[in-house]
Amino acid sequence: MTSVRQFLSRLTRLGNDQAFLAFVKYIESGVSKVLGLAMVIVVLVAVVDLCLFLVSDLLSTADRFFATTLFEIFGLFLNILIALEVLENITAYLRKHVVQVELVIVTSLTAVARKIIIFDFSKATGIDLIGLAVATLALSISYLIIRNINTSEDA
């Protein structure tokens, strides 16, 4: 019965705005740490996968290795870079407790660049290309705006 009273007492204290905000910040911090740890695992698994892919393809395919698998290799490398940027977003959030828009835009630009690099022109339509072009343009303009704002704030 005492534990129920303690629990109810804690819930009542969460009615206070400051206590509630502290509780939410604690939960956000915990979730961010779990996401960071999960992203580290994803990056490590992706690096191992890339290494295994390189070794198996180098040993099994002697002719036309670069013609057939180069785009796959670029895609895997860029996947790892994107995962590292997402990890950087998470660690930046843990440091400053704000989402850094510039990092998010750079991550998005890297993802669009990856898509452009591994783009299969034989299966794509004109709409796909237009969509990638619009996304690239919008993200580039967004990056330029955010970069200028951050530069003027630093000065």
C-alpha positions, 0 to 999 in steps of 0.5 A: 500500500505504501508503494501505491501512495508513493506512486500517486504522490509522484504522479501528483508532483508531475502536475507541477509544470517544472516537474513534468518538464523535467520528467519529459526531458529525462524521457527524451534523453533516455530515448535519444541514448537508446536511438544512439546506441541502436544507430551505432549497432546499425553502422557497425553492421553496415560496415561489416556488410560492406566489407563482406560484400567487397571481399565476396565480390572481389573473389568471385567476380574477376571480369567486369567487377567495377561495371556491375557492382560499383553502383552497389558499392557506392550505395553501401558507402553512402548508406554508412555515411547517412547512418553516421550523419543520423548518429551525429544528429542524435548526439548533437541533440543529446548535447544541445537538446535541440534539433539542428536543422542544418545537420538534418538538411545535410543528411537529407542532401546526402540521401538524395545524392545517394539516390541520384548516384545509384539511380537506375535510368532503365527503370525510372520515369521522367517524373522520378528525375523531376522529383529528384531535381526538385528535392535537390533544389529545395534542399539546396536552397534550404541549406543555403538559407539555414547556413546564411542564418547561422553565419549571421548569428555567429558574426 
